[in-house]
Amino acid sequence: MPRVDRPGGGAGHTAQGEVRATCWTAAQDHPVPDDVARLLATGPEWFGQPDSNAEYIEAAQTKETWTVRDDGGSVVGVTLVDRHFPHVAEIHLTVVDRAAHGSGAGTAMLAAIEADAVRRGVRLLEVKTLGPSHPDSGYARTRHFYEKWGFLPLEETDLWGEATPCLIMVKPLAPAPSC
Ligand SMILES: CC(C)(COP(=O)(O)OP(=O)(O)OC[C@H]1O[C@@H](n2cnc3c(N)ncnc32)[C@H](O)[C@@H]1OP(=O)(O)O)[C@@H](O)C(=O)NCCC(=O)NCCS
C-alpha cells in the first residue's frame, strides 16, 4: 500500500487526551466504518446531522479508505475516496479526531492520496464542502485547509438544498514525469 511519511518525530496521546504529533503516516487501509462513526462523533459542529452521519458510516463500509493511525494502531483520521472517472479522484469524506485537529493528520492524508493519484495518472482532485455563503466558522476553517493544499473554488451550487450551499473545489494535478 502507498505510504507518505511527513518529516518529524512520532505521535502519541498527552495526559489531557490531546494527540500530539509532528509526523503522521497516511496509507490506504481496509474499510473502518466503526472508526468513522467514532471520529464523526468527536466533531458534532461539522457532523451534527444523524442522517448524513449514517450515510457516511454506510459509505465507509465499501469506499476506498485512507487512514492515519497513531503509534498504537488506533485510527486518528479517515478519508474516503470516490473515483467517478479515471482522471479524477473525489474526497468523499475526510475527518480527523477532534483531539488531533491541527496536527497534520488531514494534510498527511491529502498528501498520500495526491501522490497516489499522480502515480495513477489522475489529473484532478475534487472535494465538495459547505460553501462560503453559509456563515459557519468551522467550515470556513475547512475551506482554508483545502485552499492551503491547493484546491480552488470552482462553483457554489444548491446540490444539497438552498440551506446548505455546496462548494465544489478542484485541484489540478501535473502529470507524473515520464522517463
Ligand atoms: C479539516 C480537517 C480534515 C483538517 O485536518 P487537520 O489534521 O486538522 O489539519 P492539518 O493540521 O493537516 O492542517 C492545518 C491547517 O488546516 C486548518 N484547519 C482547518 N480546520 C481545522 C481545525 N478544525 N482545526 C485545526 N486546524 C484546522 C488550519 O488552520 C491549518 O492551516 P494554517 O496553518 O494556515 O492555520 C480536520 O480539521 C477535520 O476533521 N475537521 C472537521 C471535519 C471537516 O471539516 N471535514 C471536511 C468536511 S468537507
The ligand as an SDF file (V2000), in Angstrom:
LIG
                    3D

 48 50  0  0  0  0  0  0  0  0999 V2000
  -10.3950   19.6570    8.0570 C   0  0  0  0  0  0  0  0  0  0  0  0
   -9.5030   18.5820    8.7110 C   0  0  0  0  0  0  0  0  0  0  0  0
   -9.6330   17.2550    7.9570 C   0  0  0  0  0  0  0  0  0  0  0  0
   -8.0490   19.0880    8.6030 C   0  0  0  0  0  0  0  0  0  0  0  0
   -7.2000   18.1440    9.1840 O   0  0  0  0  0  0  0  0  0  0  0  0
   -6.1850   18.6300   10.3280 P   0  0  0  0  0  0  0  0  0  0  0  0
   -5.3090   17.4750   10.6480 O   0  0  0  0  0  0  0  0  0  0  0  0
   -6.9740   19.2360   11.4410 O   0  0  0  0  0  0  0  0  0  0  0  0
   -5.3860   19.8190    9.6100 O   0  0  0  0  0  0  0  0  0  0  0  0
   -3.7910   19.9470    9.3810 P   0  0  0  0  0  0  0  0  0  0  0  0
   -3.1210   20.0170   10.7000 O   0  0  0  0  0  0  0  0  0  0  0  0
   -3.3220   18.9250    8.4260 O   0  0  0  0  0  0  0  0  0  0  0  0
   -3.7350   21.3560    8.6510 O   0  0  0  0  0  0  0  0  0  0  0  0
   -3.8070   22.5020    9.4330 C   0  0  0  0  0  0  0  0  0  0  0  0
   -4.3980   23.6070    8.6160 C   0  0  0  0  0  0  0  0  0  0  0  0
   -5.7900   23.3440    8.4580 O   0  0  0  0  0  0  0  0  0  0  0  0
   -6.5300   24.3730    9.0720 C   0  0  0  0  0  0  0  0  0  0  0  0
   -7.6860   23.7990    9.7710 N   0  0  0  0  0  0  0  0  0  0  0  0
   -8.8850   23.5980    9.1910 C   0  0  0  0  0  0  0  0  0  0  0  0
   -9.7510   23.0960   10.0640 N   0  0  0  0  0  0  0  0  0  0  0  0
   -9.0930   22.9730   11.2270 C   0  0  0  0  0  0  0  0  0  0  0  0
   -9.4910   22.5170   12.5030 C   0  0  0  0  0  0  0  0  0  0  0  0
  -10.7460   22.0850   12.7540 N   0  0  0  0  0  0  0  0  0  0  0  0
   -8.5780   22.5040   13.4870 N   0  0  0  0  0  0  0  0  0  0  0  0
   -7.3260   22.9180   13.2570 C   0  0  0  0  0  0  0  0  0  0  0  0
   -6.8820   23.3910   12.0560 N   0  0  0  0  0  0  0  0  0  0  0  0
   -7.7770   23.4090   11.0420 C   0  0  0  0  0  0  0  0  0  0  0  0
   -5.5950   25.1000    9.9920 C   0  0  0  0  0  0  0  0  0  0  0  0
   -5.9760   26.4590   10.0830 O   0  0  0  0  0  0  0  0  0  0  0  0
   -4.2360   24.9110    9.3650 C   0  0  0  0  0  0  0  0  0  0  0  0
   -3.8870   25.9170    8.4400 O   0  0  0  0  0  0  0  0  0  0  0  0
   -2.9380   27.1590    8.9530 P   0  0  0  0  0  0  0  0  0  0  0  0
   -1.6530   26.5450    9.4220 O   0  0  0  0  0  0  0  0  0  0  0  0
   -2.7810   28.0260    7.7310 O   0  0  0  0  0  0  0  0  0  0  0  0
   -3.7050   27.8180   10.0650 O   0  0  0  0  0  0  0  0  0  0  0  0
   -9.8620   18.3750   10.2200 C   0  0  0  0  0  0  0  0  0  0  0  0
   -9.6050   19.5650   10.9590 O   0  0  0  0  0  0  0  0  0  0  0  0
  -11.2990   17.9530   10.4500 C   0  0  0  0  0  0  0  0  0  0  0  0
  -11.6030   16.7550   10.5560 O   0  0  0  0  0  0  0  0  0  0  0  0
  -12.2030   18.9520   10.5510 N   0  0  0  0  0  0  0  0  0  0  0  0
  -13.6030   18.6920   10.8230 C   0  0  0  0  0  0  0  0  0  0  0  0
  -14.2740   17.9230    9.7210 C   0  0  0  0  0  0  0  0  0  0  0  0
  -14.1790   18.5590    8.3570 C   0  0  0  0  0  0  0  0  0  0  0  0
  -14.2000   19.7790    8.1750 O   0  0  0  0  0  0  0  0  0  0  0  0
  -14.0770   17.6690    7.3480 N   0  0  0  0  0  0  0  0  0  0  0  0
  -14.1130   18.0580    5.9600 C   0  0  0  0  0  0  0  0  0  0  0  0
  -15.5380   18.1350    5.5120 C   0  0  0  0  0  0  0  0  0  0  0  0
  -15.6320   18.6080    3.7810 S   0  0  0  0  0  0  0  0  0  0  0  0
  1  2  1  0
  2  3  1  0
  2  4  1  0
  2 36  1  0
  4  5  1  0
  5  6  1  0
  6  7  2  0
  6  8  1  0
  6  9  1  0
  9 10  1  0
 10 11  2  0
 10 12  1  0
 10 13  1  0
 13 14  1  0
 14 15  1  0
 15 16  1  0
 15 30  1  0
 16 17  1  0
 17 18  1  0
 17 28  1  0
 18 19  1  0
 18 27  1  0
 19 20  2  0
 20 21  1  0
 21 22  1  0
 21 27  2  0
 22 23  1  0
 22 24  2  0
 24 25  1  0
 25 26  2  0
 26 27  1  0
 28 29  1  0
 28 30  1  0
 30 31  1  0
 31 32  1  0
 32 33  2  0
 32 34  1  0
 32 35  1  0
 36 37  1  0
 36 38  1  0
 38 39  2  0
 38 40  1  0
 40 41  1  0
 41 42  1  0
 42 43  1  0
 43 44  2  0
 43 45  1  0
 45 46  1  0
 46 47  1  0
 47 48  1  0
M  END
$$$$
